[in-house]
């Protein structure tokens, strides 16, 4: 009987460990899904095309830029703010420059504040969807196409939002393999 009780306890313990592991594994995709659906944490919506509805009511959109510590690029919004009608498609540009003598790859993370507005700020096209590689001395202007979903005016909390801030933070990533191989070949030719 004692041996049977030990097996039952062992089976329960293993079951708890398996369930906890499964929950830990599923927590990241679940949290990502939750943030995209609710706009929690400033996560924006994504759409293929513009809104069908444009309201007469306007909203101010501010643009912010930052970068990871020691990331050598220059990075800034080309405009600090714009006022658009809710549902209207907006187009803003950010500028990035590589002042170094080597190619550098970067990727941008983003957020929207206040958080109540995150689920209503919808990006149609954005440089943050792709990695960016800048050659030495290169400067580029990167577009962001977006709109503010008209449903914001009916939301219990978000309807009081009159200004939305879209912020990006750039950080360095590894060069794509083909770019790294090209740079390696160039270095070999120089030596």
C-alpha positions as CSV (number, residue, x, y, z in Angstrom):
1,X,0.0,0.0,0.0
2,X,2.8,2.4,0.8
3,X,4.5,1.8,-2.5
4,X,1.2,2.5,-4.3
5,X,0.9,5.8,-2.4
6,X,4.4,6.8,-3.4
7,X,3.6,6.1,-7.1
8,X,0.4,8.2,-6.9
9,X,2.4,11.1,-5.3
10,X,5.1,10.8,-7.9
11,X,2.5,10.8,-10.7
12,X,0.8,13.8,-9.3
13,X,4.1,15.6,-8.9
14,X,5.1,14.8,-12.5
15,X,1.6,16.0,-13.6
16,X,2.0,19.3,-11.8
17,X,5.5,19.8,-13.3
18,X,4.2,19.0,-16.8
19,X,1.2,21.4,-16.4
20,X,3.4,24.2,-15.1
21,X,5.9,23.7,-17.9
22,X,3.1,23.8,-20.5
23,X,1.7,27.0,-18.9
24,X,5.1,28.6,-18.9
25,X,5.6,27.6,-22.6
26,X,2.2,29.0,-23.6
27,X,2.4,32.2,-21.6
28,X,4.5,34.2,-24.1
29,X,2.3,33.6,-27.2
30,X,-0.8,34.0,-25.0
31,X,0.5,37.3,-23.6
32,X,1.4,38.5,-27.1
33,X,-2.1,37.6,-28.4
34,X,-3.7,39.3,-25.4
35,X,-1.8,42.5,-26.0
36,X,-2.6,42.6,-29.7
37,X,-6.3,42.0,-29.0
38,X,-6.7,44.5,-26.2
39,X,-3.9,47.0,-26.9
40,X,-2.5,46.3,-23.5
41,X,1.0,47.6,-23.0
42,X,0.7,49.9,-26.0
43,X,0.6,47.2,-28.7
44,X,-1.0,48.5,-31.9
45,X,-3.3,46.9,-34.3
46,X,-2.2,46.0,-37.9
47,X,-4.4,46.3,-41.0
48,X,-3.9,45.7,-44.7
49,X,-5.8,48.9,-45.8
50,X,-7.2,52.2,-44.6
51,X,-10.3,52.6,-42.5
52,X,-13.6,52.8,-44.3
53,X,-14.9,55.5,-41.9
54,X,-13.4,58.9,-41.3
55,X,-14.9,61.1,-38.6
56,X,-14.9,64.9,-38.3
57,X,-13.3,64.6,-34.9
58,X,-9.5,65.0,-34.8
59,X,-6.7,63.5,-32.7
60,X,-3.1,64.6,-32.2
61,X,-0.4,62.0,-32.8
62,X,3.1,62.6,-31.4
63,X,6.2,60.8,-32.6
64,X,9.1,59.8,-30.3
65,X,12.4,58.0,-31.1
66,X,15.0,56.5,-28.9
67,X,17.8,53.9,-29.3
68,X,19.5,51.2,-27.3
69,X,22.5,52.4,-25.3
70,X,25.6,52.4,-27.4
71,X,23.7,51.9,-30.6
72,X,25.6,54.1,-33.0
73,X,22.8,55.2,-35.4
74,X,21.2,58.6,-35.4
75,X,17.5,58.1,-35.2
76,X,14.7,60.8,-35.0
77,X,11.2,61.5,-36.2
78,X,10.9,63.8,-39.2
79,X,7.9,65.5,-37.6
80,X,7.2,65.8,-33.8
81,X,3.4,65.7,-34.1
82,X,0.5,65.8,-36.5
83,X,-3.2,66.3,-36.2
84,X,-5.4,63.9,-38.2
85,X,-9.1,63.1,-38.4
86,X,-10.0,59.8,-36.6
87,X,-10.1,57.1,-39.3
88,X,-8.0,59.2,-41.7
89,X,-4.8,57.6,-43.0
90,X,-1.7,59.3,-41.7
91,X,1.9,59.1,-43.1
92,X,4.9,59.9,-40.9
93,X,8.6,59.5,-41.5
94,X,11.5,58.6,-39.2
95,X,15.1,59.2,-40.2
96,X,18.0,56.8,-39.4
97,X,21.6,57.4,-40.2
98,X,24.7,55.2,-39.8
99,X,27.7,57.5,-39.1
100,X,30.1,54.5,-38.7
101,X,32.5,52.9,-41.2
102,X,30.7,49.5,-41.1
103,X,27.2,48.2,-42.1
104,X,24.9,47.9,-39.1
105,X,21.6,46.0,-38.9
106,X,18.9,47.3,-36.6
107,X,15.3,46.5,-35.6
108,X,12.8,48.7,-34.0
109,X,10.3,47.9,-31.2
110,X,7.4,50.2,-30.7
111,X,4.7,51.2,-28.2
112,X,1.8,53.5,-28.1
113,X,0.8,55.7,-25.1
114,X,-1.6,56.0,-23.4
115,X,-2.1,52.3,-23.2
116,X,-5.9,52.7,-23.6
117,X,-5.3,53.9,-27.2
118,X,-3.0,51.1,-28.2
119,X,-5.7,48.8,-29.6
120,X,-7.1,51.7,-31.7
121,X,-3.8,52.8,-33.2
122,X,-3.6,50.8,-36.4
123,X,-0.5,50.5,-38.6
124,X,-0.9,49.7,-42.2
125,X,2.8,49.8,-43.2
126,X,5.8,50.2,-40.9
127,X,9.6,49.9,-41.0
128,X,9.3,48.1,-37.7
129,X,8.0,45.0,-39.5
130,X,11.4,44.4,-41.0
131,X,15.1,44.5,-40.1
132,X,17.0,47.5,-41.4
133,X,20.6,47.5,-42.7
134,X,22.4,50.8,-43.2
135,X,25.6,51.0,-45.0
136,X,28.5,53.2,-43.7
137,X,27.4,56.9,-44.0
138,X,23.9,56.0,-45.2
139,X,20.8,58.0,-44.2
140,X,17.3,56.8,-44.9
141,X,13.8,58.1,-44.3
142,X,11.4,55.3,-43.2
143,X,7.6,55.6,-43.5
144,X,4.9,54.7,-41.1
145,X,1.3,54.5,-42.5
146,X,-1.4,54.4,-39.9
147,X,-4.9,55.4,-38.8
148,X,-6.8,55.7,-35.5
149,X,-9.7,53.4,-35.5
150,X,-13.0,55.3,-35.3
151,X,-14.2,52.9,-32.6
152,X,-12.0,54.8,-30.2
153,X,-14.8,57.3,-29.7
154,X,-17.1,54.6,-28.3
155,X,-14.6,53.0,-25.9
156,X,-15.3,53.6,-22.2
157,X,-11.7,54.6,-21.5
158,X,-10.1,55.5,-24.8
159,X,-12.8,58.1,-25.8
160,X,-11.1,60.6,-23.5
161,X,-7.7,60.3,-25.3
162,X,-6.9,63.4,-27.3
163,X,-3.2,62.8,-27.9
164,X,-1.5,59.5,-28.8
165,X,2.3,59.1,-28.8
166,X,3.9,56.5,-31.1
167,X,7.4,55.7,-29.9
168,X,10.1,53.5,-31.5
169,X,13.3,52.2,-29.9
170,X,16.0,51.0,-32.3
171,X,18.5,48.3,-31.2
172,X,21.3,46.5,-33.0
173,X,20.8,43.0,-34.4
174,X,23.2,40.6,-36.2
175,X,23.7,41.3,-39.9
176,X,21.8,39.0,-42.2
177,X,23.9,36.1,-43.4
178,X,24.3,37.3,-47.0
179,X,25.3,40.8,-45.8
180,X,27.8,39.4,-43.3
181,X,29.3,37.1,-46.0
182,X,29.5,40.1,-48.4
183,X,31.3,42.2,-45.7
184,X,33.7,39.3,-45.0
185,X,34.6,39.0,-48.7
186,X,35.1,42.8,-48.8
187,X,37.5,42.6,-45.8
188,X,39.4,39.7,-47.5
189,X,39.8,41.8,-50.7
190,X,41.1,44.8,-48.7
191,X,43.7,42.7,-46.9
